[in-house]
Amino acid sequence: MTAAVEFTPPALSQPLLRGLLRGGLRLLFCSLVRPPTPIALQRGLLRMLTATTRSPHGLSLSHGQLGGRPCEWQRPAQDGGRVVLYLHGGAYLIGSAATHRGISGILATCSQRAVCALDYRLAPEHPYPAALEDAVAAYQELLAMGYRSEQIVIGGDSAGGNLTLVTALRLRELGLPLPAALVCFSPVTDFTFAHVHEPAGGDPVLNPAWIKQALALYCPAGQDPKAPGLSPLFADVRGLPPLLIQVGTDELLLNDSLRFAEHAKAAGVAVQLEVYPGLWHVFQAYAGILKAADFAMARVAGFLRAQEG
């Protein structure tokens, strides 16, 4: 698959570090977070792998409720009255605000915005459209709290990137004011998974069997996986806010980003697509360790500043 990319990242290779990270991810995540490992154990493994994650220096961390769901707030000393509603990844099966505290904290630091990470409901206990309902309710509560739509950004990684896009579509359908921008890290955009990329070196994070498990457990029986609430690639996306997509070349979901960027641009959406050679699924989680991740998060901050007018 191809898509117009107006951006080429600089050479920030760190080959030894990249190799170590790849090996660790393949051993500790890709080989374990997959069937037949029970979902409860998958959740426990992710909690264990992220147990030492702390908020970056200079942020305040607090817990609360938003739209009837638990959430975590990470706030810089000055946030300018702006907020990012962050929707974590995990195939709609695992993950939480706590497991993704690192990436949401870096986002708060680099953007100088409050970041609210939402603990939306997960499958298989709560299949589609539970997560979508939770995200919409959270956005509505932000509006009720006094945030104007132009002060709100919605962002997320992987399944959370999917949720970012379908939430924006649902807000448009409801006639609600749309957020200022959308930020997606390696989003799922096609729940048919018919165009999965096969990187030459393999994907060190995502296992194809896990993707199939997500489809089976999140998408209810009889539900068309091409439905707009599941697969924004097949939705009418006209009128969506400016969108930043970042994706690595060495991941199964590369084509989801490339194809959606083409689809959105054809619909007149302002899309900024950034493809990072030699990097894997949601590599931005390694900001503070990996130079390319630091660079990518700085690009996010620049994109958000540009939307402030």
Backbone hydrogen bonds, N-H to C=O, Kabsch-Sander energy under -0.5 kcal/mol:
donor,donor_aa,acceptor,acceptor_aa,energy
12,L,10,P,-1.0
18,R,14,Q,-2.8
19,G,15,P,-2.3
20,L,16,L,-2.2
21,L,17,L,-2.7
22,R,18,R,-2.8
23,G,19,G,-2.4
24,G,20,L,-2.4
25,L,21,L,-2.7
26,R,22,R,-2.7
27,L,23,G,-2.1
28,L,24,G,-3.0
29,F,25,L,-2.2
30,C,25,L,-2.3
30,C,204,P,-0.7
31,S,26,R,-1.3
32,L,29,F,-1.1
33,V,29,F,-3.4
34,R,32,L,-1.8
37,T,34,R,-1.7
42,Q,38,P,-2.4
43,R,39,I,-2.6
44,G,40,A,-1.9
45,L,41,L,-2.6
46,L,42,Q,-2.1
47,R,43,R,-2.2
48,M,44,G,-2.3
49,L,45,L,-2.6
50,T,46,L,-1.5
51,A,48,M,-1.0
53,T,50,T,-1.8
59,L,56,P,-1.4
60,S,75,R,-2.6
62,S,73,W,-2.3
64,G,71,C,-2.3
66,L,69,R,-2.9
69,R,66,L,-1.4
71,C,64,G,-1.9
72,E,117,A,-2.2
73,W,62,S,-3.3
74,Q,115,V,-2.5
75,R,60,S,-2.3
82,R,79,D,-1.9
83,V,151,Q,-2.6
84,V,114,A,-2.7
85,L,83,V,-0.5
85,L,153,V,-3.0
86,Y,84,V,-0.8
86,Y,116,C,-2.8
87,L,155,G,-2.6
88,H,86,Y,-0.6
88,H,118,L,-0.5
93,L,90,G,-2.2
94,I,90,G,-2.2
100,H,96,S,-1.2
101,R,98,A,-1.4
104,S,100,H,-2.1
105,G,101,R,-2.2
106,I,102,G,-2.4
107,L,103,I,-1.9
108,A,104,S,-2.0
109,T,105,G,-2.4
110,C,106,I,-2.9
111,S,107,L,-2.0
112,Q,108,A,-1.3
113,R,108,A,-0.9
114,A,82,R,-2.0
115,V,74,Q,-2.6
116,C,84,V,-2.9
117,A,72,E,-2.8
117,A,115,V,-0.6
118,L,86,Y,-2.2
118,L,116,C,-0.6
119,D,70,P,-2.7
120,Y,118,L,-1.3
123,A,92,Y,-2.8
126,H,122,L,-1.8
128,Y,218,Y,-2.5
130,A,127,P,-2.3
133,E,129,P,-2.6
134,D,130,A,-2.2
135,A,131,A,-2.3
136,V,132,L,-2.3
137,A,133,E,-2.2
138,A,134,D,-2.2
139,Y,135,A,-2.2
140,Q,136,V,-2.4
141,E,137,A,-2.0
142,L,138,A,-2.0
143,L,139,Y,-2.0
144,A,140,Q,-2.2
145,M,141,E,-2.0
146,G,143,L,-1.4
147,Y,142,L,-1.9
151,Q,148,R,-2.3
152,I,149,S,-1.6
153,V,83,V,-2.1
154,I,181,A,-1.8
155,G,85,L,-2.4
156,G,183,V,-1.9
157,D,87,L,-1.1
158,S,185,F,-3.0
160,G,157,D,-2.6
162,N,158,S,-1.9
163,L,159,A,-2.6
164,T,160,G,-1.9
165,L,161,G,-1.9
166,V,162,N,-2.6
167,T,163,L,-2.0
168,A,164,T,-1.8
169,L,165,L,-2.0
170,R,166,V,-2.1
171,L,167,T,-2.6
172,R,168,A,-2.1
173,E,169,L,-2.0
174,L,170,R,-2.0
175,G,171,L,-0.5
175,G,172,R,-1.0
176,L,171,L,-2.3
180,A,149,S,-1.0
180,A,152,I,-2.6
181,A,152,I,-0.7
182,L,242,P,-2.3
183,V,154,I,-1.9
184,C,244,L,-3.0
185,F,156,G,-2.4
186,S,184,C,-0.7
186,S,246,Q,-3.0
188,V,158,S,-1.5
189,T,187,P,-0.6
191,F,225,P,-0.6
193,F,190,D,-1.5
196,V,193,F,-0.5
197,H,252,L,-2.8
202,G,199,P,-1.6
210,W,207,N,-1.0
211,I,207,N,-1.7
212,K,208,P,-2.0
213,Q,209,A,-1.9
214,A,210,W,-2.5
215,L,211,I,-2.1
216,A,212,K,-2.2
217,L,213,Q,-2.4
218,Y,214,A,-2.7
219,C,214,A,-0.5
219,C,215,L,-1.5
223,Q,220,P,-2.2
227,A,224,D,-2.2
230,L,227,A,-2.3
231,S,227,A,-3.1
233,L,189,T,-2.1
234,F,231,S,-2.0
235,A,232,P,-1.6
237,V,235,A,-0.9
240,L,237,V,-1.7
243,L,270,A,-3.0
244,L,182,L,-2.4
245,I,272,Q,-2.8
246,Q,184,C,-2.3
247,V,274,E,-2.2
249,T,276,Y,-1.9
250,D,279,L,-2.6
251,E,249,T,-0.6
254,L,251,E,-1.5
256,D,253,L,-0.6
257,S,253,L,-1.2
257,S,254,L,-0.7
258,L,254,L,-2.0
259,R,255,N,-2.8
260,F,256,D,-1.7
261,A,257,S,-2.4
262,E,258,L,-1.8
263,H,259,R,-2.4
264,A,260,F,-3.1
265,K,261,A,-2.5
266,A,262,E,-2.2
267,A,263,H,-0.9
267,A,264,A,-0.5
268,G,265,K,-1.7
269,V,264,A,-2.5
271,V,269,V,-1.0
272,Q,243,L,-3.0
273,L,271,V,-0.6
274,E,245,I,-2.9
276,Y,247,V,-2.9
276,Y,274,E,-0.5
279,L,276,Y,-1.4
283,F,280,W,-1.2
285,A,282,V,-1.6
286,Y,283,F,-2.2
287,A,284,Q,-1.7
289,I,286,Y,-2.2
290,L,286,Y,-2.9
291,K,289,I,-0.5
294,D,290,L,-2.1
295,F,291,K,-2.6
296,A,292,A,-2.4
297,M,293,A,-2.4
298,A,294,D,-2.0
299,R,295,F,-1.8
300,V,296,A,-1.7
301,A,297,M,-2.1
302,G,298,A,-2.2
303,F,299,R,-2.4
304,L,300,V,-2.5
305,R,301,A,-2.3
306,A,302,G,-1.9
307,Q,303,F,-1.0
307,Q,304,L,-0.5
308,E,304,L,-0.6
308,E,305,R,-1.2
309,G,306,A,-0.7
